[in-house]
Amino acid sequence: MDERLPMNDERVGRALQNLLSDIKVLASDTRELLRQTAGPVTEQLARVRERTQDALAGMEQYVGPLQEKLAEHGRYAAGVSAEHLRVHRWSSLAAVAAIGFAIAAVLAWRNETPFDDHTGRQSG
């Protein structure tokens, strides 16, 4: 398994996820529009409704494989991350410890120079 996920693949995955989200919203809005236009209609509107329903069905058939591809992409990214952590566990632990140390140092530094609550000036 490849140990790195190219940045381009991450952008493609995010773009695909956004596209699927937009398509789902469009499909939902289209269903709502079709439901609201149900009832007696002119022949021209009936043809438009029929074409819209056909297009919606085709779009839903197209979205299914895209959702699977997005899920596959997510599983791949999770697997790569898990493998990286397994192989490089000590360097990962050192990075987390360094970040924790930096946060603790900043907090200690902020608490070292207390300010008076009412004036905003240093007390002491």
C-alpha positions as CSV (number, residue, x, y, z in Angstrom):
1,M,0.0,0.0,0.0
2,D,1.3,3.4,-0.9
3,E,2.5,5.3,2.2
4,R,1.4,8.7,1.2
5,L,-1.8,10.1,-0.2
6,P,-1.0,12.7,-2.9
7,M,-2.4,16.1,-2.3
8,N,-4.1,16.0,-5.6
9,D,-6.1,13.0,-4.5
10,E,-7.2,14.8,-1.3
11,R,-8.5,17.8,-3.4
12,V,-10.3,15.4,-5.8
13,G,-11.9,13.6,-2.8
14,R,-13.1,16.9,-1.3
15,A,-14.4,18.1,-4.7
16,L,-16.2,14.8,-5.2
17,Q,-17.7,15.1,-1.8
18,N,-18.9,18.6,-2.5
19,L,-20.3,17.6,-5.9
20,L,-22.2,14.7,-4.3
21,S,-23.6,17.0,-1.7
22,D,-24.7,19.5,-4.3
23,I,-26.3,16.8,-6.4
24,K,-28.3,15.5,-3.4
25,V,-29.6,19.0,-2.7
26,L,-30.5,19.4,-6.4
27,A,-32.3,16.1,-6.4
28,S,-34.2,16.9,-3.2
29,D,-35.2,20.3,-4.6
30,T,-36.3,18.7,-7.9
31,R,-38.4,16.1,-6.1
32,E,-40.1,18.9,-4.1
33,L,-40.8,20.9,-7.3
34,L,-42.3,17.8,-9.0
35,R,-44.4,17.1,-6.0
36,Q,-45.7,20.7,-5.9
37,T,-46.5,20.6,-9.7
38,A,-48.5,17.4,-9.4
39,G,-52.1,17.6,-10.5
40,P,-53.8,18.8,-13.7
41,V,-51.2,20.5,-15.9
42,T,-50.8,21.5,-19.6
43,E,-49.4,19.1,-22.0
44,Q,-46.1,21.1,-22.3
45,L,-45.7,21.1,-18.5
46,A,-46.4,17.3,-18.4
47,R,-43.6,16.7,-20.9
48,V,-41.2,18.9,-18.8
49,R,-42.2,16.9,-15.7
50,E,-41.6,13.6,-17.4
51,R,-38.2,14.7,-18.8
52,T,-37.3,16.0,-15.3
53,Q,-38.2,12.7,-13.7
54,D,-36.2,10.8,-16.2
55,A,-33.2,13.1,-15.7
56,L,-33.5,12.7,-11.9
57,A,-33.6,8.9,-12.2
58,G,-30.5,9.0,-14.4
59,M,-28.7,11.3,-12.0
60,E,-29.5,9.1,-9.0
61,Q,-28.0,6.1,-11.0
62,Y,-24.9,8.2,-11.6
63,V,-24.5,9.3,-8.0
64,G,-24.5,5.7,-6.5
65,P,-21.1,4.7,-8.0
66,L,-19.7,8.2,-7.0
67,Q,-20.7,7.6,-3.4
68,E,-19.0,4.2,-3.5
69,K,-15.9,5.8,-5.0
70,L,-15.9,8.5,-2.2
71,A,-16.3,5.8,0.5
72,E,-13.4,3.8,-1.1
73,H,-11.3,7.0,-1.1
74,G,-12.0,7.5,2.6
75,R,-11.2,3.9,3.4
76,Y,-7.9,4.2,1.5
77,A,-7.0,7.4,3.3
78,A,-7.8,5.8,6.7
79,G,-5.7,2.8,5.8
80,V,-2.7,4.9,4.7
81,S,-2.9,6.9,7.9
82,A,-3.1,3.8,10.1
83,E,-0.2,2.2,8.3
84,H,1.9,5.4,8.6
85,L,1.2,5.6,12.4
86,R,2.0,1.9,12.8
87,V,5.3,2.2,10.9
88,H,6.3,5.6,12.4
89,R,4.7,5.3,15.9
90,W,7.6,6.9,17.8
91,S,8.0,9.9,15.6
92,S,4.2,10.4,15.7
93,L,4.4,10.2,19.5
94,A,7.3,12.7,19.6
95,A,5.3,15.1,17.4
96,V,2.3,14.9,19.7
97,A,4.5,15.4,22.7
98,A,6.2,18.4,21.1
99,I,2.9,20.0,20.4
100,G,1.7,19.4,23.9
101,F,5.0,20.9,25.3
102,A,4.5,24.0,23.1
103,I,0.9,24.5,24.3
104,A,2.0,24.0,28.0
105,A,4.8,26.6,27.5
106,V,2.5,29.1,26.0
107,L,0.0,28.6,28.8
108,A,2.7,28.9,31.5
109,W,4.1,32.1,29.8
110,R,0.6,33.6,29.8
111,N,0.1,32.8,33.5
112,E,3.5,34.2,34.4
113,T,2.4,37.9,33.7
114,P,-1.0,38.2,35.3
115,F,-3.1,41.3,34.4
116,D,-5.4,43.1,36.7
117,D,-9.0,42.3,35.7
118,H,-10.3,45.8,36.1
119,T,-7.6,47.9,34.4
120,G,-6.0,45.5,32.0
121,R,-2.5,46.4,33.3
122,Q,0.1,44.2,34.8
123,S,-0.4,43.8,38.5
124,G,2.5,43.8,41.0
